[in-house]
Every structure is written in structure tokens, then in C-alpha cells.
Amino acid sequence: MNISAADVAKLRKATGAGMMDCKNALTEADGNFDRAIEIIREKGKLVASKRADRESSEGVVLSKVSDDKSFGAVISLNCETDFVAKNDNFIALADKILSHAIANKCESSDDVKALIMDGRTIGEQVLEQTGIIGEKIELAFYSCIKAANVVPYIHPGNKLSTLVGFSKAIDNQAGRDVAMQIAAMNPVAVDNDDVAPEIVEQELKIAKEKFRLEGKPEAMLDKIAQGALNKFYKDSTLLNQDFVKDNKSTIRQYLSSVDKEVKVTTFIRFTLNV
């Protein structure tokens, strides 16, 4: 049958599939628009099953907050190639998913996948993008923060994003400075007491073994290792790190100069390993 260009364009707008895929689907469906949509979706699921074992190490990492800045989330929508990751439509899809997740206060990736967007679940739509794009597409990471004030940061290139929660409203530039500090210096915790016990134990063990091999007296190892741990705290906890924009002060000192009452409550940092 004769398939018009208008029908193809309409199907493409509805599904995001390529022109030829839309024309072929309409031909197979004898012009039935709803059936053509199902054909494209079925193709997407078939392609997805064939590419399930592929590595999707590229993609975009975005962060965003709610209008009242009390809730924020980070998302990683992954694909196979940097070519797709840089595509405006792919980035827009990730941003749209993130916006819906924040609007619905989703707390896990499962919540996001089950969320209805444009009449269908996000999980279904992400799966079908594999058929449309031809690469494995997956929602690889999602995490959120609730705080009195949440500040996002997306590093240029969309491969690294952060969120930081504060105990109260904070100057926009100061909040962004701290979010950028987290991106640049990758702290393991907010402060010394927030470092996981297993990390502390591991750092002490490494330090003791290092100084033992250097010939330091056994009786001195605990004290020397504690000094090494203090250095670790200085380098690896957010509030004790030197401020990257002014290494004459720590982040704690910088925040105190902005507002003596504001506290960092938590943060998220996520990056693609590329």
C-alpha cells in the first residue's frame, strides 16, 4: 500500500524511530498506525535482548534539584558509544527522565523505571531506545538527596555530576563552590566522624605495614599510623580539604566565612569510568 510521508513523520514523532524503520513498520502493519507503533516497540525489545551482554560504559550523568531546592537527584543514562552520548536527543531523554523522577520524589532506580511518563513506564521507554538507537541503553545509576537546601553541579561534558545538601539556604555561589569541590577532589565523607569504620581500619593497616617495611620500631607503629590517618582525613574529607579555589583555607573555614551556621549534611558524586 501507499505510505505517505506525513504518516511516516507522524510515526517518527510518536516513537523517535528512524524514517526507514517507521516506513517499514507502517508497511508491515498495512498502514495501521497503532500496530506500527507496536512493531517498532517489539523490534526495540528484540534488539535489546540481543545486546544485553554489551558494555554500556558511555552516557550522560546529570544532576538537578526540585523548584524548592529541598530534593535533588543524580542520574546516569548509559549507552555504548560517545557518539550517542553526545546526541542532543539522548541528553534530552536523560534530562526528561530526571525531571520526572524529581517531580515524583523517586528514591531508587526501580522507582524511576516504574514511573509513568507519556503514558508508559520509563523502564519500557529506555528499553525501546535500544531498538531505536541500535545500542544498549540503560538507566545505570540513580540516587537522591533530601535537605533544607540541595545544590547540583554538572561538570562540562556530562560525565560527572554532584549534589550537596546543606542544613539551610546558602548563597548560590558558595553552594556551587562546594559542589564543584566535591567534583574536583572526590572526598569520601563530609567529616572525619563520617568516614566508614572499614575505611579507617584499612587506612591504619596500610600505614602500619608501610612504616613496618621502612624499619620503624614496632612500638611506634600505632602512633605513626595515626598521624598518617590524620593526613588521610585532611586529604579525603570534604570539610577538612583545602579549598581548590583558595588553598589558604579549608572548606570548613570557607563555609564559616559565608555563614557560621550552615552545615553540609550529605553529598553524592557520580562519574562514568571513561
N, C-alpha and C positions, 0 to 999 in steps of 0.2 A: 504494500500500500504506500501511498504518497505521504511522507512525513515532512511537515512544514518546518521551516527554520524557526518559526515562532514557538512551535511545540517543543523543539529541541532546547531553545533558550529558556522556556518555562521550566522544563525538567532540570536543566542545569542549575537554574536559580534555586530550585527546591532541594536539590541534592548536593550540589557542589561538584558533581562528576564532570568529566571532560565531555566535549562536544560529541566526539565519536561514540563514547560509551553511552551517552544519552540517546543518540540516534539509533544505535544498535538495540538498546533496551526498548525503545518505542516500537521498533520494527518487530522484535520478538514478541512484544505484548499486543501486536496488531493495533497500535495506536491507543491502547487503554493506558491512561496516564497513571492511575493508581497502581496498576500491575507493573508498569515500567519502573516506578519507584521501588517496588518490592524486588524486582530483578536486580536493580543496582545495589540494594541493601544485601541481598543474598550473595552477590558477587563479592561485596566487601567482606562478608563473613568467611567466604571460601578463601579469599586471598589472605585474610588474617590468620586462618588456620595453617596455611602453607608457610607463613612467615613467622610463626610463633616462636621458633627457635633462633630467630635472628637477633643480633645485638642492637638495641636501640640506645646508643650512647650519646647521640646528639640530641638537640632540642632547645627549648627555651625555659628559663627559670624566672618567674615573675613574682612580685610581692605587691600587695595592695591592702588598704585598710577601709573600714566602713566610714560612712559620712561623719559619724560622731567620734571616729578615731579610737573607739573602745575595743575593736575587734580587727584583727589582721590575719592574713594567711599568705603562705608561700606555696607555689605550685611549680612542678616540673612536668611539662608535656614533652615526651621524648619521641624521637624519630631515628632513622638510620644515618642520614647524611646532613651535613651542614647546609647543603643547598636547600633542602626542605625547611630546616630550622630558621633560615633567613627569609623564607617566603612570608609576605605580608599577611596572607590568608591564614597561614599556620599560626603566626603570632597572634592574630586577631582571635582565632579559636581559643587559644590558651587564655587570653585576656577575658574572653566572654565566659569561659568556664569558671575562672577565678572570681569574676564579678558575681556570678550566680551563687557560688559557694559562700562568699562573704555575705551576700544578701540573705542567705538562709542559715547563716552561722554554722556551717558544716564543721564537724570536729574531727573527721577522719576521711581518708581517701574513699572508703566504702560509702560514706555518706554522700560524697561528691558524685560518685558513679551512679548512685541510685536516684540522684536529683533529676527532676523533670525539667528539661529545657527545650522550648519549642515543641512541646507535646510528646517528647520521648526522653528516655534516660540518657544522661551524659555518657554512661558506660557504653550504651549501644552506639551512640554517635561517634565516640572515639574509636571503637572497633571498626566501624564502617569507613572511617577515614583511611584505614589501611588499604581498602579496596579502591578508594578514590585516588589516593596519592601514590599507592604502589609500594609503600614502605610500612614496616611495623610501626604503629603509633600506639603509645600507651601513656596513661597517667601514672608516672613513675614515683612521684612524691607529692605529699600534701601535708602541711602542718599549720597550726594556727596558734594565735596568742590572744588572750583577753587581758586588758589592763586599763587603767584610767586614761592612758594616752599611748597609742601604738604608732610607731613611725616606721615607714618602709624605705628600702633603698634597693634599686636595681642597678647593678654595675653595667656600664656600656657593653653591648654585645649580647645581653640577655642570657648569660651563662652562670651568673652568680647573683643571688639576692639575699637580703637580710630583713629582719623585723626586730625591733627592740621595744619592750614595754616599759613604761615609766609610771611612777606612783601618782603623778599629777600632770596637768598640762605643762608643756615645756616649749620654750622658744623653738620655732621651726628649724632654724639653722643649727641650734645646739643638738636637737634630736637627730637631724640628718648627719651631723658630725659623728655622733656616737654610732649610728647605723653604718656609716662608712668605715669607722674604726673597726667594727666587727668584721666587715668585709675584708679589710686590708690585713688585719692581724690575727684573725681566726682564734679568738680566745676559747678556752674550754669551759669556762664558767664565769659568772658575774664577779664573785669574790672568792677569797681563799676557802671560806667555810662551805662554799657551794661545789667545790671540786669533789667528784665521786671518790669514796674511800679506796676503791680498787686502783684508781689512777694514782692517788697519793702513795699507796703501798708499792706500786710498780716503780714510781719515780725514786723512792727511797732505796729499793732493791737495786736499781740500775746504778744509782750514785755509790752505794756501798761497794758494789762489785768493781766499779771503775777505780775508786780510790784504793781498794784492796790490791788490784793489779798494779797500781802505781807505787805500792810498797808502804802505804800509810799504816801506822800501828792499828791493830785490831781494836784496841780500847778507844781509839779516836774516831772510828768509823761512824758511829751514830751521830756524833756532834757535827762532823764534816758533812755527812749526808743531809742533815737538817739544814745546813747552810745552802746546799745545792737545791733542796726543796724550796727554800725561800726564794732563790733565784728563779725557779720554775714558776712560783706564784707570781712573781714580778713580771715575767715574760708572757704568762699564759692566762691570767685572769683579767677580765676587762677593766675593772676599776683600778687595778694596780699597774696596767700597762702605760708606757709613755704615750702621750697623745701624739698621733702621727703628724698633726698639723703644727704642733709646738712641743717638742720633746723636753722642754724645761718643766713641764707639768704632767701629772698623771691624769687619766680620765676622771678619777675621783676629785682631784683638785679642780679640773676644768668644770665639772658639773657643779661643784660647790661655788665657783665663781659666777655661775649662771643663776643658780637657785639652791640655797643651802638645804632646802627641804626635799628636793626631788631625789628620788631613788630609782635605780634600774631594777626592775622586778624580774625580767627574763628576756631571753632573746632567741632567735632562730637564725641560723646561717646555712644555706644550702648552695652547693655548686656542682655543676656537671664535671665529671672526671675526664675532661678533654684537654 
